Amino acid sequence: MSLGLKAYAQVEGKSLWSVVMRLAWNCYIVSIWKERNQRLFQNHEASIMEIAEQIREIIRFKLFGMCLHQMGDANAALCIAWKLE
């Protein structure tokens, strides 16, 4: 099992941190796959920063639908870091 899959398997629970980590992993995989296809079939190459920003935007968009007001103070810093407030 690769290091990434081991880390993903250890992210458990329903805390905001766990949700963000699972979303980040899934978005990473999808974004890399899309970038690969664009490079092969459309001759378009995005920078690493563009891909990272796409991942952040997808995570931010998905988290907007959650009930973040029900989460405790422990997740406040994470909400601020991801600009969810």
Secondary structure per residue as TSV (DSSP state, phi and psi in degrees):
chain	resnum	aa	ss	phi	psi
A	1	M	-	360.0	134.0
A	2	S	-	-71.6	163.1
A	3	L	H	-60.4	-41.5
A	4	G	H	-62.0	-42.1
A	5	L	H	-69.2	-35.5
A	6	K	H	-63.9	-44.9
A	7	A	H	-63.6	-42.3
A	8	Y	H	-62.1	-40.8
A	9	A	H	-67.1	-25.0
A	10	Q	H	-85.9	-9.0
A	11	V	-	-83.6	104.3
A	12	E	-	-123.6	166.6
A	13	G	S	95.8	-178.8
A	14	K	S	-116.0	14.0
A	15	S	S	-67.0	159.0
A	16	L	H	-59.7	-40.0
A	17	W	H	-59.5	-44.7
A	18	S	H	-63.0	-42.7
A	19	V	H	-62.8	-45.5
A	20	V	H	-62.5	-42.6
A	21	M	H	-65.1	-41.4
A	22	R	H	-66.6	-42.2
A	23	L	H	-62.2	-42.8
A	24	A	H	-60.7	-44.0
A	25	W	H	-63.5	-46.7
A	26	N	H	-63.7	-42.8
A	27	C	H	-65.4	-37.0
A	28	Y	H	-60.0	-49.4
A	29	I	H	-60.9	-48.4
A	30	V	H	-64.2	-42.4
A	31	S	H	-65.0	-41.5
A	32	I	H	-64.8	-40.6
A	33	W	H	-64.9	-43.8
A	34	K	H	-64.0	-41.4
A	35	E	H	-64.0	-40.9
A	36	R	H	-58.4	-46.6
A	37	N	H	-64.7	-39.5
A	38	Q	I	-63.7	-41.3
A	39	R	I	-66.6	-38.8
A	40	L	I	-76.9	-42.1
A	41	F	I	-107.2	-21.9
A	42	Q	I	-117.1	-0.8
A	43	N	-	54.8	41.1
A	44	H	-	-122.6	133.1
A	45	E	-	-126.5	119.0
A	46	A	-	-92.8	152.6
A	47	S	-	-78.1	165.1
A	48	I	H	-60.5	-39.7
A	49	M	H	-65.2	-37.4
A	50	E	H	-65.4	-41.6
A	51	I	H	-65.9	-43.8
A	52	A	H	-61.6	-40.6
A	53	E	H	-67.2	-37.4
A	54	Q	H	-61.2	-42.6
A	55	I	H	-62.9	-46.0
A	56	R	H	-60.5	-42.1
A	57	E	H	-65.2	-40.9
A	58	I	H	-63.8	-45.5
A	59	I	H	-62.5	-46.4
A	60	R	H	-59.3	-44.4
A	61	F	H	-61.6	-44.8
A	62	K	H	-67.1	-34.3
A	63	L	H	-74.4	-23.0
A	64	F	H	-61.8	-27.3
A	65	G	T	-80.0	-8.6
A	66	M	S	-85.0	160.3
A	67	C	-	-86.9	77.9
A	68	L	G	-72.5	-22.5
A	69	H	G	-67.0	-17.4
A	70	Q	G	-86.4	-7.6
A	71	M	S	-86.8	153.5
A	72	G	-	-74.3	-178.8
A	73	D	G	-66.4	-22.2
A	74	A	G	-61.7	-25.3
A	75	N	G	-96.7	1.8
A	76	A	H	-61.1	-43.1
A	77	A	H	-63.9	-37.6
A	78	L	H	-66.8	-39.7
A	79	C	H	-62.4	-41.2
A	80	I	H	-67.1	-43.9
A	81	A	H	-61.4	-35.8
A	82	W	T	-93.5	5.0
A	83	K	T	56.1	51.9
A	84	L	-	-99.6	-4.1
A	85	E	-	-98.0	360.0
